[in-house]
Amino acid sequence: MKCFMCKGELENKLTNFLLDLGTCIIIVKNVPSQVCTQCGEVSYSDEVARNLEKIVNSTRSNSAEIAIFNYETQIAA
């Protein structure tokens, strides 16, 4: 598979996903990703993107300023 940004090679890695909602920062650790070996661009499969969206949506009502999750723990729940 090729990077859509630079056409470099992609390799499977675990990365951290960070999202700033303004009132809360969400960090999801150990997310299965495809990372470009040339430019470092990170992309996710459709399934992983859906799971990240579920994690973010379940956290929006949380009053914490910072929420940190482990990807595998969250999708297993």
C-alpha positions in Angstrom: 0.0 0.0 0.0 1.2 3.5 -0.8 1.0 6.8 1.2 -1.7 9.1 -0.3 0.5 12.1 0.5 3.9 11.2 -1.0 3.4 7.7 -2.4 5.9 6.3 0.1 5.6 2.8 1.6 3.3 2.2 4.5 4.1 0.0 7.5 1.9 -1.2 10.3 2.6 0.3 13.6 0.9 1.2 16.9 0.6 5.0 17.3 -1.1 7.4 19.7 -4.2 9.4 18.6 -4.6 12.8 20.0 -7.7 15.1 19.7 -8.3 18.5 21.3 -12.0 19.1 21.7 -11.4 22.5 23.3 -12.8 21.5 26.7 -11.1 18.1 26.8 -8.0 16.5 25.3 -8.4 12.8 24.3 -5.4 10.5 24.0 -5.9 7.0 22.7 -2.7 4.9 23.0 -1.6 1.8 20.9 -3.9 2.5 17.9 -3.2 0.2 14.9 -2.1 2.5 12.1 -0.3 2.6 8.8 2.6 5.0 8.9 4.5 6.2 5.9 8.2 5.3 6.0 9.0 8.4 4.0 6.9 11.3 5.3 5.5 9.9 8.6 1.9 10.4 7.6 -0.4 8.3 9.8 -3.6 6.7 8.4 -6.2 4.3 9.8 -8.3 1.5 8.4 -12.1 2.2 8.2 -12.7 -0.1 11.2 -10.1 1.7 13.4 -11.5 5.1 12.4 -15.0 3.9 13.4 -13.7 2.7 16.7 -11.8 6.0 17.4 -15.1 7.8 16.6 -16.9 5.7 19.1 -14.3 6.4 21.8 -14.4 10.1 21.1 -18.2 10.2 21.1 -18.4 8.3 24.4 -16.0 10.8 26.0 -17.7 14.1 24.9 -20.0 14.1 27.9 -17.1 13.4 30.3 -16.1 16.4 32.4 -12.4 15.5 32.6 -9.9 17.9 31.0 -7.7 15.0 29.8 -8.9 11.5 29.0 -6.4 8.7 28.2 -7.5 5.4 26.8 -5.8 2.2 25.6 -7.3 1.3 22.2 -7.4 -2.4 22.8 -9.1 -2.0 26.2 -11.8 0.3 24.7 -12.8 -1.8 21.8 -13.0 -4.9 23.9 -15.4 -3.2 26.3 
